[in-house]
Amino acid sequence: MPIPYNLKVTEEEKIYEKMIRESDVSEVHIAPHTLKVAAMFTILTRLKDPKKGDIDLVKKMRLYDGENVEGYALADVEELKKEHSDEGMSGIDPRYVINRISSTIIRKNITSINALDVLRSLKEGLDQHPSITAEQKERYLNFISLARKEYDDIAKKEVQKAFVYSYEESAKTLMENYLDNVEAYCNKVKLRDPLTGEEINPDEKLMRSIEEQIGISENAKKAFREEILIRISAYARKGKRFDYNSHDRLREAIQKKLFADLKDVVKITTSSKTPDEQQLKKVNEVVARLIDEHGYNSSSANELLKYVGSLLNR
């Protein structure tokens, strides 16, 4: 009886990790997110187009992998699975991906590969794949482009996060400031300036700069802020403290706000052909952080910085 392929990105990634551990290329450094991006491409080739027009394949892929996708619930995943009884019976197999990774390493005689290397190799391999039709090839090339877009987002976030010194502390400080203002806004009271001691109105500009990061409209801001306050109260009743990880959407908004504030710094530092002493120091700090905290080596960290610099200059 035919067994369908796996349809979860995280599980596919584990398959690749196992196959690489058992291969003759296990000593090669594989940059973070490389196998995940390869898995995204592979899973996309196995998925069937949703029958409902309000969801695309990338969202479907994320839902299948257990991610939270705004506007969709667990029941939607079950409905999607019922749409195609033969889903997972076609598409790219894991061995093809591992062969393309091995081919890249052997041909270029390199000791480090990243997601772009693998996507390039997957693309080149489609011409040599005996069972892929011209129509399938065009479809698969589109999936490589989609996986590349996903990687672009991952790469930018990775570098921007590395640029934030004491990232978690910066995020927590910004969130505390936001919550103080939200509480004052909802309770219709003033705040006290920590320096002058004078009473001041809640900082509307600060609150909106954070809320806009996740698409909260002017009309929806009051409901969003009240929801946050209700969540804080619910935590307090249970003797728990509302913190940085207590609200997914607010955490996302805080991250995006920090990243937006840093964008110009990242852009200048990563794209400068002749960095000054301060820029060079910053780059070296970021490379060190990518190595120590994110799993890169010197080569892959520098390649990541160059790539993100090119993305920000487009």
SEMIVEX-898800 format. One record per residue (C-alpha): residue number from 1; x, y, z; residue in one letter. Coordinates in nm, 3 decimals, padded with zeros to 5 digits. Example, Ala and Ser with C-alpha at 12.3 -4.5 7.8 and 13.67 -1.06 7.14 Angstrom:
<pts>
pt pos=1 | px=01.230 | py=-00.450 | pz=00.780 | code=A
pt pos=2 | px=01.367 | py=-00.106 | pz=00.714 | code=S
</pts>
This chain:
<pts>
pt pos=1 | px=00.000 | py=00.000 | pz=00.000 | code=M
pt pos=2 | px=00.151 | py=00.337 | pz=-00.104 | code=P
pt pos=3 | px=00.249 | py=00.560 | pz=00.188 | code=I
pt pos=4 | px=00.217 | py=00.937 | pz=00.145 | code=P
pt pos=5 | px=00.513 | py=01.168 | pz=00.194 | code=Y
pt pos=6 | px=00.547 | py=01.371 | pz=00.513 | code=N
pt pos=7 | px=00.368 | py=01.708 | pz=00.497 | code=L
pt pos=8 | px=00.528 | py=01.891 | pz=00.792 | code=K
pt pos=9 | px=00.830 | py=02.117 | pz=00.745 | code=V
pt pos=10 | px=00.978 | py=02.047 | pz=01.090 | code=T
pt pos=11 | px=00.950 | py=01.670 | pz=01.039 | code=E
pt pos=12 | px=01.107 | py=01.696 | pz=00.694 | code=E
pt pos=13 | px=01.395 | py=01.893 | pz=00.843 | code=E
pt pos=14 | px=01.454 | py=01.612 | pz=01.093 | code=K
pt pos=15 | px=01.465 | py=01.361 | pz=00.809 | code=I
pt pos=16 | px=01.738 | py=01.563 | pz=00.636 | code=Y
pt pos=17 | px=01.936 | py=01.597 | pz=00.959 | code=E
pt pos=18 | px=01.930 | py=01.221 | pz=01.008 | code=K
pt pos=19 | px=02.029 | py=01.148 | pz=00.649 | code=M
pt pos=20 | px=02.317 | py=01.397 | pz=00.667 | code=I
pt pos=21 | px=02.443 | py=01.250 | pz=00.996 | code=R
pt pos=22 | px=02.465 | py=00.913 | pz=00.822 | code=E
pt pos=23 | px=02.629 | py=01.052 | pz=00.507 | code=S
pt pos=24 | px=02.988 | py=01.132 | pz=00.407 | code=D
pt pos=25 | px=02.921 | py=01.509 | pz=00.422 | code=V
pt pos=26 | px=02.833 | py=01.521 | pz=00.791 | code=S
pt pos=27 | px=03.143 | py=01.728 | pz=00.875 | code=E
pt pos=28 | px=03.039 | py=02.017 | pz=00.651 | code=V
pt pos=29 | px=02.896 | py=02.323 | pz=00.831 | code=H
pt pos=30 | px=02.535 | py=02.377 | pz=00.731 | code=I
pt pos=31 | px=02.421 | py=02.728 | pz=00.819 | code=A
pt pos=32 | px=02.110 | py=02.765 | pz=01.034 | code=P
pt pos=33 | px=01.775 | py=02.755 | pz=00.848 | code=H
pt pos=34 | px=01.931 | py=02.589 | pz=00.542 | code=T
pt pos=35 | px=01.753 | py=02.257 | pz=00.589 | code=L
pt pos=36 | px=01.433 | py=02.431 | pz=00.695 | code=K
pt pos=37 | px=01.423 | py=02.631 | pz=00.372 | code=V
pt pos=38 | px=01.494 | py=02.317 | pz=00.169 | code=A
pt pos=39 | px=01.212 | py=02.143 | pz=00.357 | code=A
pt pos=40 | px=00.975 | py=02.430 | pz=00.275 | code=M
pt pos=41 | px=01.040 | py=02.379 | pz=-00.096 | code=F
pt pos=42 | px=00.992 | py=02.004 | pz=-00.069 | code=T
pt pos=43 | px=00.667 | py=02.027 | pz=00.128 | code=I
pt pos=44 | px=00.526 | py=02.282 | pz=-00.117 | code=L
pt pos=45 | px=00.580 | py=02.033 | pz=-00.401 | code=T
pt pos=46 | px=00.371 | py=01.776 | pz=-00.211 | code=R
pt pos=47 | px=00.077 | py=01.998 | pz=-00.120 | code=L
pt pos=48 | px=-00.237 | py=02.036 | pz=-00.329 | code=K
pt pos=49 | px=-00.382 | py=02.379 | pz=-00.394 | code=D
pt pos=50 | px=-00.654 | py=02.468 | pz=-00.141 | code=P
pt pos=51 | px=-01.006 | py=02.477 | pz=-00.287 | code=K
pt pos=52 | px=-01.089 | py=02.791 | pz=-00.090 | code=K
pt pos=53 | px=-00.944 | py=03.102 | pz=-00.250 | code=G
pt pos=54 | px=-00.867 | py=03.284 | pz=00.075 | code=D
pt pos=55 | px=-00.564 | py=03.071 | pz=00.164 | code=I
pt pos=56 | px=-00.241 | py=03.016 | pz=-00.029 | code=D
pt pos=57 | px=00.001 | py=02.723 | pz=-00.023 | code=L
pt pos=58 | px=00.251 | py=02.895 | pz=00.208 | code=V
pt pos=59 | px=-00.017 | py=02.954 | pz=00.472 | code=K
pt pos=60 | px=-00.137 | py=02.597 | pz=00.426 | code=K
pt pos=61 | px=00.221 | py=02.473 | pz=00.475 | code=M
pt pos=62 | px=00.249 | py=02.672 | pz=00.798 | code=R
pt pos=63 | px=-00.085 | py=02.548 | pz=00.928 | code=L
pt pos=64 | px=00.011 | py=02.187 | pz=00.857 | code=Y
pt pos=65 | px=00.331 | py=02.245 | pz=01.056 | code=D
pt pos=66 | px=00.136 | py=02.363 | pz=01.360 | code=G
pt pos=67 | px=00.210 | py=02.734 | pz=01.324 | code=E
pt pos=68 | px=-00.043 | py=02.999 | pz=01.424 | code=N
pt pos=69 | px=-00.174 | py=03.171 | pz=01.113 | code=V
pt pos=70 | px=-00.395 | py=03.471 | pz=01.181 | code=E
pt pos=71 | px=-00.756 | py=03.412 | pz=01.082 | code=G
pt pos=72 | px=-00.734 | py=03.032 | pz=01.090 | code=Y
pt pos=73 | px=-00.793 | py=02.769 | pz=01.357 | code=A
pt pos=74 | px=-00.733 | py=02.397 | pz=01.412 | code=L
pt pos=75 | px=-01.070 | py=02.319 | pz=01.251 | code=A
pt pos=76 | px=-00.948 | py=02.483 | pz=00.929 | code=D
pt pos=77 | px=-00.651 | py=02.244 | pz=00.918 | code=V
pt pos=78 | px=-00.884 | py=01.945 | pz=00.939 | code=E
pt pos=79 | px=-01.097 | py=02.088 | pz=00.658 | code=E
pt pos=80 | px=-00.791 | py=02.141 | pz=00.441 | code=L
pt pos=81 | px=-00.681 | py=01.781 | pz=00.494 | code=K
pt pos=82 | px=-01.022 | py=01.653 | pz=00.384 | code=K
pt pos=83 | px=-01.008 | py=01.843 | pz=00.054 | code=E
pt pos=84 | px=-00.755 | py=01.608 | pz=-00.113 | code=H
pt pos=85 | px=-00.745 | py=01.240 | pz=-00.017 | code=S
pt pos=86 | px=-00.431 | py=01.186 | pz=-00.230 | code=D
pt pos=87 | px=-00.228 | py=01.473 | pz=-00.082 | code=E
pt pos=88 | px=00.134 | py=01.375 | pz=-00.024 | code=G
pt pos=89 | px=00.132 | py=01.101 | pz=-00.286 | code=M
pt pos=90 | px=00.344 | py=01.309 | pz=-00.524 | code=S
pt pos=91 | px=00.621 | py=01.567 | pz=-00.506 | code=G
pt pos=92 | px=00.995 | py=01.577 | pz=-00.434 | code=I
pt pos=93 | px=01.142 | py=01.301 | pz=-00.215 | code=D
pt pos=94 | px=01.404 | py=01.355 | pz=00.062 | code=P
pt pos=95 | px=01.676 | py=01.165 | pz=-00.123 | code=R
pt pos=96 | px=01.667 | py=01.419 | pz=-00.407 | code=Y
pt pos=97 | px=01.732 | py=01.705 | pz=-00.162 | code=V
pt pos=98 | px=02.020 | py=01.524 | pz=00.009 | code=I
pt pos=99 | px=02.172 | py=01.436 | pz=-00.330 | code=N
pt pos=100 | px=02.159 | py=01.801 | pz=-00.435 | code=R
pt pos=101 | px=02.323 | py=01.910 | pz=-00.107 | code=I
pt pos=102 | px=02.596 | py=01.647 | pz=-00.151 | code=S
pt pos=103 | px=02.645 | py=01.749 | pz=-00.513 | code=S
pt pos=104 | px=02.697 | py=02.113 | pz=-00.414 | code=T
pt pos=105 | px=02.952 | py=02.025 | pz=-00.147 | code=I
pt pos=106 | px=03.149 | py=01.782 | pz=-00.363 | code=I
pt pos=107 | px=03.147 | py=01.994 | pz=-00.679 | code=R
pt pos=108 | px=03.254 | py=02.316 | pz=-00.506 | code=K
pt pos=109 | px=03.474 | py=02.146 | pz=-00.247 | code=N
pt pos=110 | px=03.342 | py=02.378 | pz=00.023 | code=I
pt pos=111 | px=03.324 | py=02.338 | pz=00.400 | code=T
pt pos=112 | px=03.014 | py=02.552 | pz=00.457 | code=S
pt pos=113 | px=02.678 | py=02.583 | pz=00.279 | code=I
pt pos=114 | px=02.373 | py=02.802 | pz=00.330 | code=N
pt pos=115 | px=02.011 | py=02.813 | pz=00.216 | code=A
pt pos=116 | px=02.095 | py=03.000 | pz=-00.106 | code=L
pt pos=117 | px=02.349 | py=02.733 | pz=-00.206 | code=D
pt pos=118 | px=02.089 | py=02.461 | pz=-00.157 | code=V
pt pos=119 | px=01.807 | py=02.644 | pz=-00.337 | code=L
pt pos=120 | px=02.043 | py=02.710 | pz=-00.629 | code=R
pt pos=121 | px=02.138 | py=02.344 | pz=-00.641 | code=S
pt pos=122 | px=01.774 | py=02.231 | pz=-00.621 | code=L
pt pos=123 | px=01.693 | py=02.460 | pz=-00.913 | code=K
pt pos=124 | px=01.984 | py=02.329 | pz=-01.122 | code=E
pt pos=125 | px=01.883 | py=01.970 | pz=-01.047 | code=G
pt pos=126 | px=01.534 | py=02.010 | pz=-01.189 | code=L
pt pos=127 | px=01.681 | py=02.005 | pz=-01.542 | code=D
pt pos=128 | px=01.835 | py=01.665 | pz=-01.472 | code=Q
pt pos=129 | px=01.533 | py=01.511 | pz=-01.298 | code=H
pt pos=130 | px=01.403 | py=01.238 | pz=-01.534 | code=P
pt pos=131 | px=01.042 | py=01.224 | pz=-01.414 | code=S
pt pos=132 | px=00.958 | py=01.595 | pz=-01.398 | code=I
pt pos=133 | px=00.746 | py=01.736 | pz=-01.681 | code=T
pt pos=134 | px=00.783 | py=02.090 | pz=-01.817 | code=A
pt pos=135 | px=00.464 | py=02.190 | pz=-01.635 | code=E
pt pos=136 | px=00.588 | py=02.046 | pz=-01.306 | code=Q
pt pos=137 | px=00.924 | py=02.217 | pz=-01.351 | code=K
pt pos=138 | px=00.757 | py=02.556 | pz=-01.388 | code=E
pt pos=139 | px=00.551 | py=02.488 | pz=-01.076 | code=R
pt pos=140 | px=00.859 | py=02.374 | pz=-00.881 | code=Y
pt pos=141 | px=01.058 | py=02.680 | pz=-00.987 | code=L
pt pos=142 | px=00.780 | py=02.893 | pz=-00.840 | code=N
pt pos=143 | px=00.812 | py=02.698 | pz=-00.513 | code=F
pt pos=144 | px=01.186 | py=02.767 | pz=-00.506 | code=I
pt pos=145 | px=01.102 | py=03.138 | pz=-00.539 | code=S
pt pos=146 | px=00.852 | py=03.111 | pz=-00.252 | code=L
pt pos=147 | px=01.108 | py=02.932 | pz=-00.034 | code=A
pt pos=148 | px=01.360 | py=03.205 | pz=-00.123 | code=R
pt pos=149 | px=01.114 | py=03.475 | pz=-00.006 | code=K
pt pos=150 | px=01.065 | py=03.289 | pz=00.321 | code=E
pt pos=151 | px=01.442 | py=03.272 | pz=00.364 | code=Y
pt pos=152 | px=01.478 | py=03.645 | pz=00.292 | code=D
pt pos=153 | px=01.244 | py=03.720 | pz=00.583 | code=D
pt pos=154 | px=01.426 | py=03.476 | pz=00.811 | code=I
pt pos=155 | px=01.768 | py=03.619 | pz=00.716 | code=A
pt pos=156 | px=01.665 | py=03.981 | pz=00.779 | code=K
pt pos=157 | px=01.515 | py=03.896 | pz=01.118 | code=K
pt pos=158 | px=01.824 | py=03.695 | pz=01.214 | code=E
pt pos=159 | px=02.061 | py=03.982 | pz=01.139 | code=V
pt pos=160 | px=01.840 | py=04.250 | pz=01.286 | code=Q
pt pos=161 | px=01.803 | py=04.050 | pz=01.607 | code=K
pt pos=162 | px=02.181 | py=04.004 | pz=01.625 | code=A
pt pos=163 | px=02.225 | py=04.381 | pz=01.589 | code=F
pt pos=164 | px=02.019 | py=04.448 | pz=01.900 | code=V
pt pos=165 | px=02.246 | py=04.448 | pz=02.201 | code=Y
pt pos=166 | px=02.074 | py=04.260 | pz=02.483 | code=S
pt pos=167 | px=01.778 | py=04.200 | pz=02.252 | code=Y
pt pos=168 | px=01.551 | py=04.045 | pz=02.511 | code=E
pt pos=169 | px=01.614 | py=04.329 | pz=02.756 | code=E
pt pos=170 | px=01.540 | py=04.590 | pz=02.489 | code=S
pt pos=171 | px=01.218 | py=04.410 | pz=02.398 | code=A
pt pos=172 | px=01.107 | py=04.378 | pz=02.760 | code=K
pt pos=173 | px=01.178 | py=04.746 | pz=02.830 | code=T
pt pos=174 | px=00.977 | py=04.853 | pz=02.525 | code=L
pt pos=175 | px=00.690 | py=04.624 | pz=02.622 | code=M
pt pos=176 | px=00.680 | py=04.754 | pz=02.981 | code=E
pt pos=177 | px=00.666 | py=05.110 | pz=02.847 | code=N
pt pos=178 | px=00.384 | py=05.015 | pz=02.610 | code=Y
pt pos=179 | px=00.186 | py=04.839 | pz=02.886 | code=L
pt pos=180 | px=00.219 | py=05.139 | pz=03.121 | code=D
pt pos=181 | px=00.074 | py=05.362 | pz=02.851 | code=N
pt pos=182 | px=-00.204 | py=05.117 | pz=02.760 | code=V
pt pos=183 | px=-00.309 | py=05.087 | pz=03.124 | code=E
pt pos=184 | px=-00.322 | py=05.466 | pz=03.160 | code=A
pt pos=185 | px=-00.515 | py=05.499 | pz=02.831 | code=Y
pt pos=186 | px=-00.777 | py=05.236 | pz=02.923 | code=C
pt pos=187 | px=-00.821 | py=05.369 | pz=03.278 | code=N
pt pos=188 | px=-00.833 | py=05.730 | pz=03.154 | code=K
pt pos=189 | px=-00.556 | py=05.842 | pz=03.388 | code=V
pt pos=190 | px=-00.226 | py=06.025 | pz=03.338 | code=K
pt pos=191 | px=00.127 | py=05.896 | pz=03.375 | code=L
pt pos=192 | px=00.401 | py=06.057 | pz=03.579 | code=R
pt pos=193 | px=00.718 | py=06.161 | pz=03.398 | code=D
pt pos=194 | px=01.006 | py=05.971 | pz=03.567 | code=P
pt pos=195 | px=01.244 | py=06.268 | pz=03.524 | code=L
pt pos=196 | px=01.034 | py=06.577 | pz=03.593 | code=T
pt pos=197 | px=00.759 | py=06.420 | pz=03.804 | code=G
pt pos=198 | px=00.491 | py=06.606 | pz=03.609 | code=E
pt pos=199 | px=00.170 | py=06.435 | pz=03.494 | code=E
pt pos=200 | px=00.159 | py=06.352 | pz=03.124 | code=I
pt pos=201 | px=-00.093 | py=06.197 | pz=02.886 | code=N
pt pos=202 | px=-00.040 | py=05.840 | pz=02.761 | code=P
pt pos=203 | px=00.208 | py=05.837 | pz=02.471 | code=D
pt pos=204 | px=-00.023 | py=05.782 | pz=02.174 | code=E
pt pos=205 | px=00.264 | py=05.804 | pz=01.926 | code=K
pt pos=206 | px=00.453 | py=05.523 | pz=02.100 | code=L
pt pos=207 | px=00.148 | py=05.298 | pz=02.124 | code=M
pt pos=208 | px=00.054 | py=05.345 | pz=01.759 | code=R
pt pos=209 | px=00.413 | py=05.293 | pz=01.640 | code=S
pt pos=210 | px=00.398 | py=04.945 | pz=01.797 | code=I
pt pos=211 | px=00.038 | py=04.855 | pz=01.704 | code=E
pt pos=212 | px=00.084 | py=04.954 | pz=01.340 | code=E
pt pos=213 | px=00.358 | py=04.691 | pz=01.309 | code=Q
pt pos=214 | px=00.089 | py=04.420 | pz=01.316 | code=I
pt pos=215 | px=-00.179 | py=04.607 | pz=01.124 | code=G
pt pos=216 | px=-00.391 | py=04.734 | pz=01.413 | code=I
pt pos=217 | px=-00.599 | py=05.014 | pz=01.259 | code=S
pt pos=218 | px=-00.691 | py=05.340 | pz=01.426 | code=E
pt pos=219 | px=-01.048 | py=05.211 | pz=01.470 | code=N
pt pos=220 | px=-00.929 | py=04.883 | pz=01.621 | code=A
pt pos=221 | px=-00.670 | py=05.025 | pz=01.864 | code=K
pt pos=222 | px=-00.913 | py=05.069 | pz=02.157 | code=K
pt pos=223 | px=-01.035 | py=04.707 | pz=02.137 | code=A
pt pos=224 | px=-00.678 | py=04.578 | pz=02.108 | code=F
pt pos=225 | px=-00.561 | py=04.776 | pz=02.412 | code=R
pt pos=226 | px=-00.861 | py=04.665 | pz=02.617 | code=E
pt pos=227 | px=-00.791 | py=04.305 | pz=02.522 | code=E
pt pos=228 | px=-00.434 | py=04.344 | pz=02.647 | code=I
pt pos=229 | px=-00.558 | py=04.488 | pz=02.977 | code=L
pt pos=230 | px=-00.807 | py=04.201 | pz=03.018 | code=I
pt pos=231 | px=-00.525 | py=03.952 | pz=02.956 | code=R
pt pos=232 | px=-00.307 | py=04.125 | pz=03.220 | code=I
pt pos=233 | px=-00.594 | py=04.106 | pz=03.471 | code=S
pt pos=234 | px=-00.655 | py=03.738 | pz=03.395 | code=A
pt pos=235 | px=-00.288 | py=03.663 | pz=03.459 | code=Y
pt pos=236 | px=-00.295 | py=03.861 | pz=03.784 | code=A
pt pos=237 | px=-00.598 | py=03.667 | pz=03.911 | code=R
pt pos=238 | px=-00.407 | py=03.345 | pz=03.859 | code=K
pt pos=239 | px=-00.104 | py=03.484 | pz=04.041 | code=G
pt pos=240 | px=00.096 | py=03.494 | pz=03.716 | code=K
pt pos=241 | px=00.289 | py=03.786 | pz=03.572 | code=R
pt pos=242 | px=00.211 | py=03.909 | pz=03.220 | code=F
pt pos=243 | px=00.545 | py=03.923 | pz=03.041 | code=D
pt pos=244 | px=00.712 | py=03.940 | pz=02.701 | code=Y
pt pos=245 | px=00.596 | py=03.591 | pz=02.601 | code=N
pt pos=246 | px=00.236 | py=03.620 | pz=02.724 | code=S
pt pos=247 | px=00.080 | py=03.759 | pz=02.406 | code=H
pt pos=248 | px=00.198 | py=03.636 | pz=02.064 | code=D
pt pos=249 | px=00.073 | py=03.931 | pz=01.858 | code=R
pt pos=250 | px=00.207 | py=04.192 | pz=02.098 | code=L
pt pos=251 | px=00.544 | py=04.016 | pz=02.109 | code=R
pt pos=252 | px=00.550 | py=04.019 | pz=01.727 | code=E
pt pos=253 | px=00.467 | py=04.391 | pz=01.728 | code=A
pt pos=254 | px=00.746 | py=04.467 | pz=01.976 | code=I
pt pos=255 | px=00.997 | py=04.270 | pz=01.768 | code=Q
pt pos=256 | px=00.895 | py=04.444 | pz=01.447 | code=K
pt pos=257 | px=00.915 | py=04.785 | pz=01.612 | code=K
pt pos=258 | px=01.269 | py=04.715 | pz=01.734 | code=L
pt pos=259 | px=01.366 | py=04.587 | pz=01.391 | code=F
pt pos=260 | px=01.214 | py=04.890 | pz=01.217 | code=A
pt pos=261 | px=01.412 | py=05.124 | pz=01.441 | code=D
pt pos=262 | px=01.730 | py=04.933 | pz=01.359 | code=L
pt pos=263 | px=01.681 | py=04.902 | pz=00.985 | code=K
pt pos=264 | px=01.891 | py=05.205 | pz=00.887 | code=D
pt pos=265 | px=02.175 | py=05.099 | pz=01.119 | code=V
pt pos=266 | px=02.175 | py=04.747 | pz=00.975 | code=V
pt pos=267 | px=02.158 | py=04.879 | pz=00.619 | code=K
pt pos=268 | px=02.452 | py=05.117 | pz=00.656 | code=I
pt pos=269 | px=02.672 | py=04.873 | pz=00.847 | code=T
pt pos=270 | px=02.617 | py=04.566 | pz=00.628 | code=T
pt pos=271 | px=02.637 | py=04.741 | pz=00.292 | code=S
pt pos=272 | px=02.935 | py=04.973 | pz=00.345 | code=S
pt pos=273 | px=03.227 | py=04.873 | pz=00.121 | code=K
pt pos=274 | px=03.471 | py=05.071 | pz=00.332 | code=T
pt pos=275 | px=03.332 | py=05.060 | pz=00.688 | code=P
pt pos=276 | px=03.478 | py=05.301 | pz=00.941 | code=D
pt pos=277 | px=03.618 | py=05.184 | pz=01.273 | code=E
pt pos=278 | px=03.282 | py=05.200 | pz=01.452 | code=Q
pt pos=279 | px=03.101 | py=05.014 | pz=01.174 | code=Q
pt pos=280 | px=03.372 | py=04.749 | pz=01.164 | code=L
pt pos=281 | px=03.345 | py=04.704 | pz=01.540 | code=K
pt pos=282 | px=02.967 | py=04.664 | pz=01.509 | code=K
pt pos=283 | px=03.002 | py=04.409 | pz=01.228 | code=V
pt pos=284 | px=03.251 | py=04.207 | pz=01.433 | code=N
pt pos=285 | px=03.014 | py=04.213 | pz=01.732 | code=E
pt pos=286 | px=02.727 | py=04.091 | pz=01.516 | code=V
pt pos=287 | px=02.937 | py=03.814 | pz=01.360 | code=V
pt pos=288 | px=03.044 | py=03.703 | pz=01.708 | code=A
pt pos=289 | px=02.681 | py=03.698 | pz=01.824 | code=R
pt pos=290 | px=02.569 | py=03.501 | pz=01.518 | code=L
pt pos=291 | px=02.841 | py=03.245 | pz=01.592 | code=I
pt pos=292 | px=02.794 | py=03.226 | pz=01.970 | code=D
pt pos=293 | px=02.416 | py=03.247 | pz=01.992 | code=E
pt pos=294 | px=02.273 | py=03.146 | pz=01.655 | code=H
pt pos=295 | px=02.487 | py=02.856 | pz=01.536 | code=G
pt pos=296 | px=02.677 | py=03.011 | pz=01.244 | code=Y
pt pos=297 | px=03.047 | py=02.983 | pz=01.175 | code=N
pt pos=298 | px=03.265 | py=03.273 | pz=01.061 | code=S
pt pos=299 | px=03.209 | py=03.204 | pz=00.690 | code=S
pt pos=300 | px=02.831 | py=03.161 | pz=00.703 | code=S
pt pos=301 | px=02.786 | py=03.458 | pz=00.938 | code=A
pt pos=302 | px=02.973 | py=03.694 | pz=00.704 | code=N
pt pos=303 | px=02.783 | py=03.558 | pz=00.403 | code=E
pt pos=304 | px=02.456 | py=03.620 | pz=00.585 | code=L
pt pos=305 | px=02.552 | py=03.982 | pz=00.660 | code=L
pt pos=306 | px=02.648 | py=04.049 | pz=00.298 | code=K
pt pos=307 | px=02.325 | py=03.896 | pz=00.172 | code=Y
pt pos=308 | px=02.104 | py=04.094 | pz=00.409 | code=V
pt pos=309 | px=02.294 | py=04.409 | pz=00.316 | code=G
pt pos=310 | px=02.208 | py=04.345 | pz=-00.048 | code=S
pt pos=311 | px=01.839 | py=04.285 | pz=00.042 | code=L
pt pos=312 | px=01.814 | py=04.612 | pz=00.233 | code=L
pt pos=313 | px=01.966 | py=04.804 | pz=-00.057 | code=N
pt pos=314 | px=01.711 | py=04.683 | pz=-00.311 | code=R
</pts>
